[in-house]
Amino acid sequence: MRPFPRIHDLYVARVVMTTVLLAWAVLTGLDLMISGLLSEIDDIGEGNYGFVSALTFVVYTVPRRAYMMFPTAAVIGTLMGLGILATSSELTALRALGLSRKRLSASVAVPLLVLTAVMVINAETLAPWAQRSADTMKAAAKSSDLIVARYSGLWAREGQTFLNAQGGQERTGAEGAPVLELSQVRLFEFDGQGRLVSVANAATAEHDGDGWLLRDVRRVWFEERAVSETDVMEERWTSELDAAALATAGNLWRPRYQSAADLRSGIDYRQRNGLDASEYEEHYWGRWFYPLNVLALVLAAVPFAFGSLRSGGLGRRLFIGVVFALGFWLLQNQFVRLAGVYQFDFRIAYLIPPAVMLAVSFLLFRRRSG
């Protein structure tokens, strides 16, 4: 096999790249409209959050959505591109010139790996920054009492009390009700003259629909001529602070929106403090196996170009691509969930589906060659 690139390699790569980019643009555009702009309509009108703000928010999420849509676009675009070459008998002509199936597969895989590398860089740089900017802008527009900063966490105001939280999560309570839990919480309480009355440090602050419950609270009181300190295990905080607005701002803390470096830091922090790090591990290893997923999907789809796609139309190619992509993600999601439930290594859960796809690709290649 002669080294890359040759004219036929560039030609196959150009056709496939064109169809992949087209499929990618369509899928990302649909995602922007359906799960992006349409889902923001309900929030329009809250505070200063208008249509322009919603549109700006959706535009900021494009890098993240492009990253998520690329694997599906890769397999659909590959099938479309190779289907076009097969229908016009160009694949047959290339085979007649002595090109092996492996060489044609490499002509497809190499340019897609370049795009995959771009998406990996995007997931570590542009996408987290853009999503963080979008969430910050949305939270600030919906409530003037909310400020979200990357390093100082969430700041909120209610009357003369200021809240600062370094982290948070939404979870399901004992009775199935949603619970917002903020971590590493500080409360600064001022009087009417702007004098600091007290500072409270709480391990967590939970809002279960009935109000706020502070846990492991250490409060320092500042009096005119003295300073005192109290420690309590639990304390009720009477406040009208909007938990829904805080949850919206809490998107900054969702692991799926963070870079691999931030996820690694989150894992280390939780393991040091005996906290559950499974959600962070799930998304962390998902980032590492992303390139393998793309490669496995594409290589598993390539053998169809040497057989059934020659007699199939665009609809058939799209159907096969969608089935491949959906089947793969459903299989992988099931293994990842099993890993979370039974607490086995997430790397195993992420490795099994692409290994199955690569095995399918190998078997299909042998069958087509037979």
C-alpha positions in Angstrom: 0.0 0.0 0.0 1.5 3.3 -1.1 1.4 6.2 1.4 -1.2 9.0 1.4 -2.3 11.0 -0.3 -3.1 10.0 -3.9 -5.7 11.4 -6.2 -8.2 8.7 -5.5 -7.7 9.1 -1.8 -8.4 12.8 -2.0 -11.4 12.3 -4.2 -13.1 9.8 -1.9 -12.2 12.0 1.1 -13.7 15.0 -0.6 -17.0 13.3 -1.4 -17.4 11.8 2.1 -16.4 15.1 3.8 -18.9 17.0 1.8 -21.8 14.7 2.8 -20.6 14.5 6.4 -20.5 18.3 6.7 -24.0 18.5 5.1 -25.4 16.0 7.5 -23.7 17.7 10.4 -25.1 21.1 9.5 -28.6 19.6 9.2 -28.5 17.7 12.5 -27.0 20.6 14.4 -29.5 23.0 12.9 -32.4 20.7 13.9 -31.1 20.4 17.4 -30.7 24.2 17.7 -34.3 24.6 16.6 -36.0 21.8 18.5 -34.1 21.3 21.7 -32.6 24.8 21.6 -34.8 27.7 20.6 -38.1 26.1 21.1 -37.2 25.0 24.6 -36.3 28.5 25.5 -39.7 30.0 24.6 -41.1 29.2 28.0 -38.4 31.2 29.7 -38.9 34.3 27.5 -40.4 37.1 29.5 -38.8 36.3 32.8 -36.9 39.3 34.0 -35.0 40.8 31.1 -34.8 37.5 29.2 -36.3 38.3 25.9 -36.2 36.7 22.4 -32.9 38.3 21.5 -31.4 36.9 24.8 -32.8 33.5 24.0 -31.4 33.6 20.5 -28.0 34.6 21.9 -28.1 31.8 24.4 -28.8 29.2 21.7 -26.0 30.6 19.5 -23.6 30.2 22.4 -24.5 26.5 22.6 -23.6 25.7 19.0 -20.1 24.4 19.8 -21.5 22.0 22.4 -24.3 20.8 20.1 -21.9 20.4 17.2 -19.7 18.2 19.4 -22.7 16.0 20.4 -24.0 15.7 16.8 -20.8 14.9 15.1 -20.7 11.1 15.7 -24.2 10.7 14.2 -23.4 13.0 11.4 -20.2 11.1 10.7 -21.9 7.7 10.2 -24.9 9.2 8.2 -22.6 11.3 6.0 -20.2 8.4 5.4 -23.1 6.2 4.2 -24.4 9.0 2.0 -21.0 9.7 0.5 -20.1 6.1 -0.2 -23.6 5.4 -1.4 -23.2 8.2 -4.0 -19.9 6.6 -5.1 -21.4 3.2 -5.2 -24.5 4.2 -7.1 -22.4 5.9 -9.8 -20.2 2.8 -10.0 -17.1 4.8 -9.0 -16.4 2.4 -6.1 -16.4 -0.4 -8.6 -14.0 1.5 -10.9 -11.7 2.2 -8.0 -11.8 -1.5 -7.0 -11.0 -2.4 -10.6 -7.9 -0.2 -10.4 -6.6 -2.4 -7.6 -7.7 -0.4 -4.5 -8.3 -2.7 -1.5 -11.3 -2.3 0.8 -8.8 -1.4 3.6 -7.4 1.5 1.4 -10.8 2.8 0.7 -11.7 2.6 4.4 -8.6 4.5 5.3 -9.5 7.2 2.7 -12.7 7.7 4.6 -11.4 7.3 8.2 -8.4 9.7 8.0 -10.2 12.9 7.2 -12.9 12.0 9.7 -10.3 11.5 12.4 -9.0 15.0 11.6 -12.5 16.4 12.2 -12.8 14.3 15.4 -9.5 15.8 16.7 -11.0 19.3 16.0 -14.1 18.3 18.1 -12.0 17.0 20.9 -10.1 20.3 21.1 -13.5 22.1 20.9 -14.8 20.1 23.8 -11.9 21.1 26.0 -11.8 24.8 25.0 -14.6 26.6 23.1 -17.6 24.5 24.1 -17.3 24.7 27.9 -16.5 28.4 27.7 -19.4 29.1 25.4 -21.8 27.1 27.5 -20.6 28.8 30.6 -21.1 32.2 29.0 -24.6 31.3 27.8 -25.7 30.1 31.3 -24.2 33.2 33.0 -25.9 35.5 30.5 -29.2 33.7 30.9 -29.1 33.7 34.7 -28.2 37.4 34.8 -31.0 38.2 32.4 -33.7 36.3 34.3 -32.8 37.7 37.7 -30.8 40.8 38.6 -30.1 39.2 42.0 -28.0 36.4 40.5 -24.3 36.5 39.5 -22.3 33.5 38.3 -18.5 33.6 38.2 -16.2 30.8 37.2 -13.9 30.8 40.2 -16.0 32.4 42.9 -19.1 30.3 42.2 -22.7 31.5 42.4 -23.7 34.7 44.1 -27.4 35.5 44.9 -29.1 38.2 46.9 -32.3 38.2 48.8 -33.0 41.3 50.8 -30.0 42.1 53.0 -28.6 38.6 52.7 -26.0 37.5 50.1 -25.5 33.8 49.3 -22.3 32.3 47.8 -22.1 28.7 46.7 -19.1 26.9 45.2 -21.1 24.0 43.7 -24.5 22.4 43.5 -26.6 19.7 42.0 -30.2 18.7 41.4 -31.3 15.3 42.6 -34.4 13.4 43.4 -35.6 13.4 47.1 -37.0 10.5 49.1 -40.6 11.0 47.8 -39.5 11.6 44.2 -39.6 15.4 44.5 -36.7 17.4 43.0 -34.2 18.7 45.5 -31.7 21.5 44.8 -28.5 21.0 46.9 -25.8 23.7 47.1 -22.4 22.9 48.5 -19.8 25.0 50.3 -22.3 27.7 51.1 -21.6 31.1 52.7 -24.3 33.6 53.9 -23.5 37.2 54.5 -26.2 39.1 56.4 -26.3 42.9 56.6 -28.5 45.3 58.5 -30.4 48.3 57.1 -27.3 50.5 57.5 -25.1 48.1 55.5 -23.3 46.8 58.6 -22.3 43.1 58.5 -24.3 41.3 61.1 -23.2 37.7 60.6 -21.4 35.3 58.3 -22.5 31.7 58.1 -20.6 28.8 56.6 -22.6 25.7 55.7 -21.5 22.4 54.2 -24.7 22.2 52.2 -28.0 24.1 51.6 -31.0 22.0 50.4 -34.2 23.3 49.0 -36.9 20.7 48.9 -39.9 22.8 48.0 -40.7 23.7 51.6 -37.7 26.0 52.2 -34.0 25.9 52.8 -32.2 23.6 55.2 -28.6 24.4 56.1 -26.4 21.5 57.4 -23.2 21.7 59.4 -23.5 25.5 60.0 -20.9 27.6 61.7 -22.1 31.2 62.1 -20.0 34.2 63.3 -22.0 37.1 64.9 -20.6 40.6 64.8 -21.9 42.8 67.6 -21.0 46.3 68.5 -18.2 45.3 71.0 -18.0 41.6 70.6 -17.8 38.7 68.2 -19.5 35.3 69.0 -19.6 32.0 67.2 -22.3 29.3 67.1 -22.2 25.7 65.6 -25.3 23.8 64.7 -25.9 20.5 62.8 -29.0 21.8 61.0 -30.7 25.2 60.7 -33.8 26.3 58.8 -33.3 29.4 56.6 -36.4 31.4 56.0 -36.0 32.8 52.5 -37.9 33.5 49.3 -34.8 32.9 47.2 -35.9 31.3 43.9 -34.6 27.8 43.8 -35.6 27.4 40.1 -33.4 30.4 39.2 -30.5 28.9 41.2 -31.0 25.6 39.4 -30.8 27.3 36.0 -27.5 29.0 37.1 -26.4 25.6 38.4 -26.0 24.4 34.8 -22.4 25.6 35.2 -21.9 22.7 37.6 -23.3 20.0 35.4 -20.5 17.6 34.5 -21.5 17.1 30.9 -20.8 20.8 30.3 -17.3 20.7 31.8 -13.9 20.1 30.2 -12.0 16.9 30.9 -9.6 18.8 33.1 -12.4 20.2 35.3 -14.0 16.8 35.4 -10.7 15.3 36.6 -10.5 18.0 39.3 -14.1 17.2 40.4 -13.4 13.5 40.6 -10.3 14.1 42.8 -12.1 16.5 45.1 -15.0 14.1 45.6 -12.8 11.1 46.2 -10.7 13.0 48.7 -13.9 13.9 50.6 -15.7 10.6 50.4 -18.4 11.9 48.0 -20.0 10.2 45.0 -17.9 10.9 41.9 -19.7 8.5 39.5 -21.4 11.2 37.4 -18.1 13.0 36.9 -16.3 9.7 36.0 -19.1 8.9 33.5 -18.6 12.1 31.6 -14.8 12.1 32.0 -14.3 8.7 30.4 -16.9 9.5 27.8 -14.6 12.3 26.6 -11.7 9.9 26.3 -13.6 7.3 24.3 -15.3 9.8 22.0 -12.7 9.4 19.1 -12.9 5.6 19.4 -16.7 5.8 19.2 -16.6 7.9 16.0 -14.0 5.5 14.4 -16.0 2.4 15.3 -19.3 3.8 13.9 -17.7 4.8 10.6 -15.8 1.6 10.1 -18.9 -0.5 10.9 -20.9 1.4 8.3 -18.3 1.3 5.5 -18.8 -2.4 4.4 -22.4 -1.5 3.4 -21.0 0.6 0.6 -19.7 -2.6 -1.1 -23.0 -4.3 -1.1 -26.5 -3.2 -0.4 -25.9 0.6 -0.9 -25.4 0.1 -4.6 -29.1 -0.6 -5.1 -30.4 1.6 -2.3 -31.5 5.2 -2.5 -30.9 8.2 -0.2 -33.8 7.2 2.1 -32.3 3.7 2.7 -28.8 5.1 3.4 -30.3 7.6 5.9 -32.3 4.8 7.6 -29.2 2.6 7.9 -27.2 5.5 9.3 -29.8 6.4 11.9 -30.2 2.8 12.9 -26.5 2.4 13.3 -26.1 5.6 15.4 -29.2 5.0 17.6 -28.3 1.4 18.2 -24.8 2.3 19.2 -25.8 5.1 21.6 -28.6 3.0 23.1 -26.1 0.1 23.7 -23.5 2.4 25.2 -26.0 4.2 27.4 -27.2 0.9 28.8 -23.7 -0.2 29.6 -22.8 3.2 31.2 -26.0 3.1 33.4 -25.2 -0.5 34.4 -21.7 0.7 35.4 -23.2 3.4 37.5 -25.7 1.0 39.2 -23.3 -1.9 39.8 -20.2 0.4 40.2 -17.8 -1.3 37.8 -15.2 0.6 35.8 -16.7 3.1 33.3 -13.9 2.3 31.0 -15.3 -1.2 30.5 -18.7 0.2 29.8 -17.4 2.6 27.2 -15.1 0.0 25.6 -17.7 -2.8 24.9 -19.9 -1.0 22.4 -17.1 0.2 20.0 -15.5 -3.2 20.4 -18.7 -4.8 19.3 -19.0 -2.3 16.3 -15.4 -3.0 15.2 -16.1 -6.8 15.4 -19.2 -6.3 13.3 -17.1 -4.3 10.8 -14.5 -7.0 10.6 -17.1 -9.7 10.0 -18.9 -7.7 7.4 -15.6 -7.1 5.6 -14.8 -10.8 5.5 -18.3 -11.5 4.3 -18.1 -9.0 1.5 -14.7 -10.4 0.6 -16.0 -13.9 0.5 
